[in-house]
Amino acid sequence: MKTLNSILAVMAFATTSAAFAGTDFDTLDVDGNGVISQAEASVDADLMKQFTQLDTDGNNELSKAEFSQA
């Protein structure tokens, strides 16, 4: 259920804004859990292009440290 709520929050957030270029970590971390999931990152095409490279520990989430390398 938590995942569903996160996805719904991301979808709602994505529909309210047209451009996400240069979006900061806290804005993308919609559920506030301290990491950016792939679902949360999906609202920023540029971030999604880099997601796998930035996810250095391979856990399918970006920490603030990993995100700061973008």
PDB file of N, CA, C and O in Angstrom, chain B, residues numbered from 101:
ATOM      1  N   MET B 101       0.824  -1.190   0.000  1.00  0.00           N
ATOM      2  CA  MET B 101       0.000   0.000   0.000  1.00  0.00           C
ATOM      3  C   MET B 101       0.872   1.259   0.000  1.00  0.00           C
ATOM      4  O   MET B 101       0.535   2.254  -0.642  1.00  0.00           O
ATOM      5  N   LYS B 102       1.999   1.209   0.726  1.00  0.00           N
ATOM      6  CA  LYS B 102       2.895   2.362   0.772  1.00  0.00           C
ATOM      7  C   LYS B 102       3.427   2.672  -0.626  1.00  0.00           C
ATOM      8  O   LYS B 102       3.515   3.834  -1.021  1.00  0.00           O
ATOM      9  N   THR B 103       3.784   1.616  -1.377  1.00  0.00           N
ATOM     10  CA  THR B 103       4.280   1.810  -2.731  1.00  0.00           C
ATOM     11  C   THR B 103       3.203   2.416  -3.616  1.00  0.00           C
ATOM     12  O   THR B 103       3.478   3.326  -4.399  1.00  0.00           O
ATOM     13  N   LEU B 104       1.980   1.915  -3.496  1.00  0.00           N
ATOM     14  CA  LEU B 104       0.870   2.448  -4.279  1.00  0.00           C
ATOM     15  C   LEU B 104       0.659   3.925  -3.968  1.00  0.00           C
ATOM     16  O   LEU B 104       0.470   4.732  -4.879  1.00  0.00           O
ATOM     17  N   ASN B 105       0.689   4.278  -2.698  1.00  0.00           N
ATOM     18  CA  ASN B 105       0.526   5.684  -2.320  1.00  0.00           C
ATOM     19  C   ASN B 105       1.646   6.542  -2.895  1.00  0.00           C
ATOM     20  O   ASN B 105       1.407   7.666  -3.335  1.00  0.00           O
ATOM     21  N   SER B 106       2.857   6.019  -2.892  1.00  0.00           N
ATOM     22  CA  SER B 106       3.991   6.761  -3.442  1.00  0.00           C
ATOM     23  C   SER B 106       3.816   6.988  -4.935  1.00  0.00           C
ATOM     24  O   SER B 106       4.049   8.085  -5.443  1.00  0.00           O
ATOM     25  N   ILE B 107       3.406   5.941  -5.626  1.00  0.00           N
ATOM     26  CA  ILE B 107       3.214   6.054  -7.067  1.00  0.00           C
ATOM     27  C   ILE B 107       2.094   7.039  -7.375  1.00  0.00           C
ATOM     28  O   ILE B 107       2.221   7.856  -8.288  1.00  0.00           O
ATOM     29  N   LEU B 108       1.014   6.972  -6.634  1.00  0.00           N
ATOM     30  CA  LEU B 108      -0.091   7.900  -6.852  1.00  0.00           C
ATOM     31  C   LEU B 108       0.342   9.335  -6.572  1.00  0.00           C
ATOM     32  O   LEU B 108      -0.054  10.257  -7.286  1.00  0.00           O
ATOM     33  N   ALA B 109       1.144   9.522  -5.546  1.00  0.00           N
ATOM     34  CA  ALA B 109       1.634  10.867  -5.229  1.00  0.00           C
ATOM     35  C   ALA B 109       2.521  11.388  -6.346  1.00  0.00           C
ATOM     36  O   ALA B 109       2.426  12.556  -6.722  1.00  0.00           O
ATOM     37  N   VAL B 110       3.382  10.534  -6.878  1.00  0.00           N
ATOM     38  CA  VAL B 110       4.252  10.933  -7.979  1.00  0.00           C
ATOM     39  C   VAL B 110       3.424  11.291  -9.199  1.00  0.00           C
ATOM     40  O   VAL B 110       3.692  12.293  -9.863  1.00  0.00           O
ATOM     41  N   MET B 111       2.423  10.481  -9.499  1.00  0.00           N
ATOM     42  CA  MET B 111       1.575  10.754 -10.654  1.00  0.00           C
ATOM     43  C   MET B 111       0.837  12.074 -10.490  1.00  0.00           C
ATOM     44  O   MET B 111       0.740  12.851 -11.439  1.00  0.00           O
ATOM     45  N   ALA B 112       0.329  12.328  -9.321  1.00  0.00           N
ATOM     46  CA  ALA B 112      -0.380  13.579  -9.070  1.00  0.00           C
ATOM     47  C   ALA B 112       0.574  14.760  -9.191  1.00  0.00           C
ATOM     48  O   ALA B 112       0.227  15.792  -9.765  1.00  0.00           O
ATOM     49  N   PHE B 113       1.766  14.603  -8.654  1.00  0.00           N
ATOM     50  CA  PHE B 113       2.767  15.663  -8.724  1.00  0.00           C
ATOM     51  C   PHE B 113       3.173  15.909 -10.169  1.00  0.00           C
ATOM     52  O   PHE B 113       3.327  17.059 -10.580  1.00  0.00           O
ATOM     53  N   ALA B 114       3.345  14.857 -10.934  1.00  0.00           N
ATOM     54  CA  ALA B 114       3.774  14.980 -12.325  1.00  0.00           C
ATOM     55  C   ALA B 114       2.736  15.690 -13.179  1.00  0.00           C
ATOM     56  O   ALA B 114       3.090  16.423 -14.103  1.00  0.00           O
ATOM     57  N   THR B 115       1.485  15.485 -12.885  1.00  0.00           N
ATOM     58  CA  THR B 115       0.448  16.104 -13.700  1.00  0.00           C
ATOM     59  C   THR B 115       0.270  17.581 -13.388  1.00  0.00           C
ATOM     60  O   THR B 115      -0.358  18.300 -14.164  1.00  0.00           O
ATOM     61  N   THR B 116       0.806  18.045 -12.274  1.00  0.00           N
ATOM     62  CA  THR B 116       0.648  19.451 -11.912  1.00  0.00           C
ATOM     63  C   THR B 116       1.778  20.340 -12.405  1.00  0.00           C
ATOM     64  O   THR B 116       1.672  21.565 -12.357  1.00  0.00           O
ATOM     65  N   SER B 117       2.875  19.721 -12.885  1.00  0.00           N
ATOM     66  CA  SER B 117       4.012  20.503 -13.363  1.00  0.00           C
ATOM     67  C   SER B 117       4.468  19.980 -14.717  1.00  0.00           C
ATOM     68  O   SER B 117       4.548  18.772 -14.938  1.00  0.00           O
ATOM     69  N   ALA B 118       4.757  20.886 -15.598  1.00  0.00           N
ATOM     70  CA  ALA B 118       5.143  20.491 -16.950  1.00  0.00           C
ATOM     71  C   ALA B 118       6.636  20.244 -17.086  1.00  0.00           C
ATOM     72  O   ALA B 118       7.039  19.364 -17.847  1.00  0.00           O
ATOM     73  N   ALA B 119       7.467  20.990 -16.374  1.00  0.00           N
ATOM     74  CA  ALA B 119       8.914  20.863 -16.542  1.00  0.00           C
ATOM     75  C   ALA B 119       9.579  20.593 -15.209  1.00  0.00           C
ATOM     76  O   ALA B 119       9.240  21.209 -14.198  1.00  0.00           O
ATOM     77  N   PHE B 120      10.528  19.670 -15.209  1.00  0.00           N
ATOM     78  CA  PHE B 120      11.219  19.307 -13.976  1.00  0.00           C
ATOM     79  C   PHE B 120      12.719  19.483 -14.080  1.00  0.00           C
ATOM     80  O   PHE B 120      13.448  19.070 -13.178  1.00  0.00           O
ATOM     81  N   ALA B 121      13.193  20.077 -15.139  1.00  0.00           N
ATOM     82  CA  ALA B 121      14.630  20.250 -15.302  1.00  0.00           C
ATOM     83  C   ALA B 121      15.194  21.018 -14.113  1.00  0.00           C
ATOM     84  O   ALA B 121      14.676  22.068 -13.733  1.00  0.00           O
ATOM     85  N   GLY B 122      16.254  20.483 -13.538  1.00  0.00           N
ATOM     86  CA  GLY B 122      16.881  21.146 -12.414  1.00  0.00           C
ATOM     87  C   GLY B 122      16.144  20.955 -11.094  1.00  0.00           C
ATOM     88  O   GLY B 122      16.399  21.681 -10.134  1.00  0.00           O
ATOM     89  N   THR B 123      15.244  19.996 -11.036  1.00  0.00           N
ATOM     90  CA  THR B 123      14.483  19.752  -9.821  1.00  0.00           C
ATOM     91  C   THR B 123      15.414  19.292  -8.711  1.00  0.00           C
ATOM     92  O   THR B 123      16.350  18.531  -8.956  1.00  0.00           O
ATOM     93  N   ASP B 124      15.161  19.751  -7.493  1.00  0.00           N
ATOM     94  CA  ASP B 124      16.029  19.375  -6.381  1.00  0.00           C
ATOM     95  C   ASP B 124      15.571  18.065  -5.729  1.00  0.00           C
ATOM     96  O   ASP B 124      14.470  17.573  -5.976  1.00  0.00           O
ATOM     97  N   PHE B 125      16.449  17.528  -4.897  1.00  0.00           N
ATOM     98  CA  PHE B 125      16.225  16.232  -4.263  1.00  0.00           C
ATOM     99  C   PHE B 125      14.916  16.197  -3.484  1.00  0.00           C
ATOM    100  O   PHE B 125      14.123  15.271  -3.650  1.00  0.00           O
ATOM    101  N   ASP B 126      14.686  17.186  -2.646  1.00  0.00           N
ATOM    102  CA  ASP B 126      13.506  17.176  -1.784  1.00  0.00           C
ATOM    103  C   ASP B 126      12.203  17.255  -2.573  1.00  0.00           C
ATOM    104  O   ASP B 126      11.188  16.706  -2.145  1.00  0.00           O
ATOM    105  N   THR B 127      12.222  17.924  -3.703  1.00  0.00           N
ATOM    106  CA  THR B 127      11.031  17.990  -4.545  1.00  0.00           C
ATOM    107  C   THR B 127      10.738  16.631  -5.162  1.00  0.00           C
ATOM    108  O   THR B 127       9.580  16.221  -5.243  1.00  0.00           O
ATOM    109  N   LEU B 128      11.781  15.931  -5.599  1.00  0.00           N
ATOM    110  CA  LEU B 128      11.594  14.614  -6.204  1.00  0.00           C
ATOM    111  C   LEU B 128      11.253  13.537  -5.179  1.00  0.00           C
ATOM    112  O   LEU B 128      10.560  12.574  -5.508  1.00  0.00           O
ATOM    113  N   ASP B 129      11.721  13.682  -3.964  1.00  0.00           N
ATOM    114  CA  ASP B 129      11.441  12.703  -2.896  1.00  0.00           C
ATOM    115  C   ASP B 129      10.024  12.956  -2.366  1.00  0.00           C
ATOM    116  O   ASP B 129       9.838  13.448  -1.253  1.00  0.00           O
ATOM    117  N   VAL B 130       9.050  12.611  -3.180  1.00  0.00           N
ATOM    118  CA  VAL B 130       7.644  12.927  -2.900  1.00  0.00           C
ATOM    119  C   VAL B 130       7.161  12.315  -1.587  1.00  0.00           C
ATOM    120  O   VAL B 130       6.421  12.956  -0.841  1.00  0.00           O
ATOM    121  N   ASP B 131       7.569  11.088  -1.301  1.00  0.00           N
ATOM    122  CA  ASP B 131       7.084  10.442  -0.083  1.00  0.00           C
ATOM    123  C   ASP B 131       7.912  10.783   1.156  1.00  0.00           C
ATOM    124  O   ASP B 131       7.578  10.365   2.264  1.00  0.00           O
ATOM    125  N   GLY B 132       8.989  11.541   0.964  1.00  0.00           N
ATOM    126  CA  GLY B 132       9.781  12.016   2.092  1.00  0.00           C
ATOM    127  C   GLY B 132      10.568  10.962   2.834  1.00  0.00           C
ATOM    128  O   GLY B 132      10.894  11.143   4.007  1.00  0.00           O
ATOM    129  N   ASN B 133      10.886   9.843   2.158  1.00  0.00           N
ATOM    130  CA  ASN B 133      11.601   8.773   2.853  1.00  0.00           C
ATOM    131  C   ASN B 133      13.120   8.883   2.762  1.00  0.00           C
ATOM    132  O   ASN B 133      13.835   7.994   3.225  1.00  0.00           O
ATOM    133  N   GLY B 134      13.616   9.968   2.167  1.00  0.00           N
ATOM    134  CA  GLY B 134      15.056  10.194   2.132  1.00  0.00           C
ATOM    135  C   GLY B 134      15.773   9.616   0.934  1.00  0.00           C
ATOM    136  O   GLY B 134      16.993   9.740   0.833  1.00  0.00           O
ATOM    137  N   VAL B 135      15.049   8.986   0.018  1.00  0.00           N
ATOM    138  CA  VAL B 135      15.621   8.468  -1.220  1.00  0.00           C
ATOM    139  C   VAL B 135      14.656   8.757  -2.364  1.00  0.00           C
ATOM    140  O   VAL B 135      13.469   9.002  -2.147  1.00  0.00           O
ATOM    141  N   ILE B 136      15.180   8.724  -3.576  1.00  0.00           N
ATOM    142  CA  ILE B 136      14.354   8.904  -4.767  1.00  0.00           C
ATOM    143  C   ILE B 136      14.227   7.557  -5.465  1.00  0.00           C
ATOM    144  O   ILE B 136      15.218   6.992  -5.928  1.00  0.00           O
ATOM    145  N   SER B 137      13.011   7.052  -5.535  1.00  0.00           N
ATOM    146  CA  SER B 137      12.759   5.793  -6.227  1.00  0.00           C
ATOM    147  C   SER B 137      12.732   6.043  -7.728  1.00  0.00           C
ATOM    148  O   SER B 137      12.727   7.191  -8.175  1.00  0.00           O
ATOM    149  N   GLN B 138      12.716   4.963  -8.503  1.00  0.00           N
ATOM    150  CA  GLN B 138      12.604   5.120  -9.948  1.00  0.00           C
ATOM    151  C   GLN B 138      11.264   5.746 -10.314  1.00  0.00           C
ATOM    152  O   GLN B 138      11.191   6.528 -11.262  1.00  0.00           O
ATOM    153  N   ALA B 139      10.211   5.418  -9.587  1.00  0.00           N
ATOM    154  CA  ALA B 139       8.898   6.015  -9.846  1.00  0.00           C
ATOM    155  C   ALA B 139       8.945   7.517  -9.621  1.00  0.00           C
ATOM    156  O   ALA B 139       8.386   8.284 -10.404  1.00  0.00           O
ATOM    157  N   GLU B 140       9.609   7.938  -8.554  1.00  0.00           N
ATOM    158  CA  GLU B 140       9.733   9.367  -8.269  1.00  0.00           C
ATOM    159  C   GLU B 140      10.616  10.050  -9.312  1.00  0.00           C
ATOM    160  O   GLU B 140      10.321  11.166  -9.740  1.00  0.00           O
ATOM    161  N   ALA B 141      11.684   9.392  -9.718  1.00  0.00           N
ATOM    162  CA  ALA B 141      12.601   9.961 -10.704  1.00  0.00           C
ATOM    163  C   ALA B 141      11.986  10.039 -12.087  1.00  0.00           C
ATOM    164  O   ALA B 141      12.440  10.823 -12.920  1.00  0.00           O
ATOM    165  N   SER B 142      10.964   9.242 -12.348  1.00  0.00           N
ATOM    166  CA  SER B 142      10.390   9.161 -13.694  1.00  0.00           C
ATOM    167  C   SER B 142       9.785  10.476 -14.172  1.00  0.00           C
ATOM    168  O   SER B 142       9.522  10.629 -15.364  1.00  0.00           O
ATOM    169  N   VAL B 143       9.560  11.420 -13.278  1.00  0.00           N
ATOM    170  CA  VAL B 143       9.009  12.718 -13.689  1.00  0.00           C
ATOM    171  C   VAL B 143      10.068  13.624 -14.302  1.00  0.00           C
ATOM    172  O   VAL B 143       9.737  14.685 -14.833  1.00  0.00           O
ATOM    173  N   ASP B 144      11.331  13.228 -14.240  1.00  0.00           N
ATOM    174  CA  ASP B 144      12.435  14.018 -14.781  1.00  0.00           C
ATOM    175  C   ASP B 144      13.197  13.155 -15.793  1.00  0.00           C
ATOM    176  O   ASP B 144      13.970  12.278 -15.407  1.00  0.00           O
ATOM    177  N   ALA B 145      12.976  13.406 -17.089  1.00  0.00           N
ATOM    178  CA  ALA B 145      13.576  12.594 -18.146  1.00  0.00           C
ATOM    179  C   ALA B 145      15.102  12.583 -18.071  1.00  0.00           C
ATOM    180  O   ALA B 145      15.728  11.548 -18.301  1.00  0.00           O
ATOM    181  N   ASP B 146      15.698  13.727 -17.752  1.00  0.00           N
ATOM    182  CA  ASP B 146      17.156  13.788 -17.661  1.00  0.00           C
ATOM    183  C   ASP B 146      17.685  12.921 -16.524  1.00  0.00           C
ATOM    184  O   ASP B 146      18.705  12.246 -16.670  1.00  0.00           O
ATOM    185  N   LEU B 147      16.998  12.944 -15.409  1.00  0.00           N
ATOM    186  CA  LEU B 147      17.413  12.115 -14.280  1.00  0.00           C
ATOM    187  C   LEU B 147      17.266  10.639 -14.616  1.00  0.00           C
ATOM    188  O   LEU B 147      18.129   9.836 -14.258  1.00  0.00           O
ATOM    189  N   MET B 148      16.193  10.273 -15.293  1.00  0.00           N
ATOM    190  CA  MET B 148      15.992   8.870 -15.654  1.00  0.00           C
ATOM    191  C   MET B 148      17.091   8.363 -16.577  1.00  0.00           C
ATOM    192  O   MET B 148      17.479   7.198 -16.495  1.00  0.00           O
ATOM    193  N   LYS B 149      17.596   9.223 -17.453  1.00  0.00           N
ATOM    194  CA  LYS B 149      18.692   8.830 -18.346  1.00  0.00           C
ATOM    195  C   LYS B 149      19.945   8.465 -17.554  1.00  0.00           C
ATOM    196  O   LYS B 149      20.738   7.631 -17.991  1.00  0.00           O
ATOM    197  N   GLN B 150      20.122   9.084 -16.397  1.00  0.00           N
ATOM    198  CA  GLN B 150      21.321   8.876 -15.580  1.00  0.00           C
ATOM    199  C   GLN B 150      21.096   7.940 -14.400  1.00  0.00           C
ATOM    200  O   GLN B 150      22.048   7.589 -13.703  1.00  0.00           O
ATOM    201  N   PHE B 151      19.855   7.533 -14.166  1.00  0.00           N
ATOM    202  CA  PHE B 151      19.489   6.844 -12.929  1.00  0.00           C
ATOM    203  C   PHE B 151      20.401   5.651 -12.632  1.00  0.00           C
ATOM    204  O   PHE B 151      20.931   5.537 -11.527  1.00  0.00           O
ATOM    205  N   THR B 152      20.585   4.769 -13.609  1.00  0.00           N
ATOM    206  CA  THR B 152      21.383   3.558 -13.379  1.00  0.00           C
ATOM    207  C   THR B 152      22.825   3.894 -13.022  1.00  0.00           C
ATOM    208  O   THR B 152      23.414   3.262 -12.144  1.00  0.00           O
ATOM    209  N   GLN B 153      23.393   4.884 -13.698  1.00  0.00           N
ATOM    210  CA  GLN B 153      24.771   5.287 -13.392  1.00  0.00           C
ATOM    211  C   GLN B 153      24.880   5.899 -12.006  1.00  0.00           C
ATOM    212  O   GLN B 153      25.848   5.648 -11.287  1.00  0.00           O
ATOM    213  N   LEU B 154      23.890   6.702 -11.626  1.00  0.00           N
ATOM    214  CA  LEU B 154      23.924   7.364 -10.325  1.00  0.00           C
ATOM    215  C   LEU B 154      23.678   6.401  -9.171  1.00  0.00           C
ATOM    216  O   LEU B 154      24.180   6.615  -8.068  1.00  0.00           O
ATOM    217  N   ASP B 155      22.918   5.352  -9.414  1.00  0.00           N
ATOM    218  CA  ASP B 155      22.577   4.371  -8.374  1.00  0.00           C
ATOM    219  C   ASP B 155      23.752   3.430  -8.150  1.00  0.00           C
ATOM    220  O   ASP B 155      23.711   2.261  -8.533  1.00  0.00           O
ATOM    221  N   THR B 156      24.801   3.957  -7.522  1.00  0.00           N
ATOM    222  CA  THR B 156      26.059   3.221  -7.400  1.00  0.00           C
ATOM    223  C   THR B 156      25.967   1.975  -6.525  1.00  0.00           C
ATOM    224  O   THR B 156      26.763   1.051  -6.692  1.00  0.00           O
ATOM    225  N   ASP B 157      25.007   1.929  -5.590  1.00  0.00           N
ATOM    226  CA  ASP B 157      24.880   0.730  -4.763  1.00  0.00           C
ATOM    227  C   ASP B 157      23.857  -0.263  -5.326  1.00  0.00           C
ATOM    228  O   ASP B 157      23.645  -1.328  -4.747  1.00  0.00           O
ATOM    229  N   GLY B 158      23.229   0.079  -6.438  1.00  0.00           N
ATOM    230  CA  GLY B 158      22.338  -0.842  -7.130  1.00  0.00           C
ATOM    231  C   GLY B 158      21.053  -1.190  -6.413  1.00  0.00           C
ATOM    232  O   GLY B 158      20.484  -2.254  -6.656  1.00  0.00           O
ATOM    233  N   ASN B 159      20.576  -0.308  -5.524  1.00  0.00           N
ATOM    234  CA  ASN B 159      19.359  -0.631  -4.771  1.00  0.00           C
ATOM    235  C   ASN B 159      18.088  -0.044  -5.394  1.00  0.00           C
ATOM    236  O   ASN B 159      17.024  -0.065  -4.775  1.00  0.00           O
ATOM    237  N   ASN B 160      18.201   0.477  -6.614  1.00  0.00           N
ATOM    238  CA  ASN B 160      17.062   1.067  -7.340  1.00  0.00           C
ATOM    239  C   ASN B 160      16.487   2.301  -6.658  1.00  0.00           C
ATOM    240  O   ASN B 160      15.316   2.632  -6.841  1.00  0.00           O
ATOM    241  N   GLU B 161      17.311   2.974  -5.877  1.00  0.00           N
ATOM    242  CA  GLU B 161      16.935   4.230  -5.226  1.00  0.00           C
ATOM    243  C   GLU B 161      18.160   5.139  -5.246  1.00  0.00           C
ATOM    244  O   GLU B 161      19.298   4.671  -5.240  1.00  0.00           O
ATOM    245  N   LEU B 162      17.907   6.440  -5.270  1.00  0.00           N
ATOM    246  CA  LEU B 162      19.010   7.390  -5.195  1.00  0.00           C
ATOM    247  C   LEU B 162      19.015   8.074  -3.837  1.00  0.00           C
ATOM    248  O   LEU B 162      18.027   8.683  -3.427  1.00  0.00           O
ATOM    249  N   SER B 163      20.132   7.963  -3.157  1.00  0.00           N
ATOM    250  CA  SER B 163      20.325   8.694  -1.907  1.00  0.00           C
ATOM    251  C   SER B 163      20.675  10.139  -2.264  1.00  0.00           C
ATOM    252  O   SER B 163      20.905  10.454  -3.432  1.00  0.00           O
ATOM    253  N   LYS B 164      20.714  11.011  -1.264  1.00  0.00           N
ATOM    254  CA  LYS B 164      21.118  12.398  -1.528  1.00  0.00           C
ATOM    255  C   LYS B 164      22.531  12.450  -2.097  1.00  0.00           C
ATOM    256  O   LYS B 164      22.816  13.241  -2.996  1.00  0.00           O
ATOM    257  N   ALA B 165      23.405  11.611  -1.575  1.00  0.00           N
ATOM    258  CA  ALA B 165      24.788  11.579  -2.060  1.00  0.00           C
ATOM    259  C   ALA B 165      24.850  11.146  -3.520  1.00  0.00           C
ATOM    260  O   ALA B 165      25.569  11.744  -4.320  1.00  0.00           O
ATOM    261  N   GLU B 166      24.095  10.106  -3.865  1.00  0.00           N
ATOM    262  CA  GLU B 166      24.084   9.657  -5.246  1.00  0.00           C
ATOM    263  C   GLU B 166      23.470  10.723  -6.163  1.00  0.00           C
ATOM    264  O   GLU B 166      23.991  10.991  -7.245  1.00  0.00           O
ATOM    265  N   PHE B 167      22.364  11.325  -5.723  1.00  0.00           N
ATOM    266  CA  PHE B 167      21.698  12.358  -6.507  1.00  0.00           C
ATOM    267  C   PHE B 167      22.603  13.557  -6.743  1.00  0.00           C
ATOM    268  O   PHE B 167      22.551  14.177  -7.806  1.00  0.00           O
ATOM    269  N   SER B 168      23.420  13.883  -5.771  1.00  0.00           N
ATOM    270  CA  SER B 168      24.285  15.062  -5.891  1.00  0.00           C
ATOM    271  C   SER B 168      25.343  14.903  -6.979  1.00  0.00           C
ATOM    272  O   SER B 168      25.965  15.887  -7.380  1.00  0.00           O
ATOM    273  N   GLN B 169      25.553  13.691  -7.458  1.00  0.00           N
ATOM    274  CA  GLN B 169      26.517  13.441  -8.520  1.00  0.00           C
ATOM    275  C   GLN B 169      25.939  13.749  -9.908  1.00  0.00           C
ATOM    276  O   GLN B 169      26.663  13.732 -10.904  1.00  0.00           O
ATOM    277  N   ALA B 170      24.643  14.026  -9.967  1.00  0.00           N
ATOM    278  CA  ALA B 170      23.989  14.306 -11.269  1.00  0.00           C
ATOM    279  C   ALA B 170      24.456  15.612 -11.845  1.00  0.00           C
ATOM    280  O   ALA B 170      24.015  16.003 -12.926  1.00  0.00           O
TER     281      ALA B 170
END
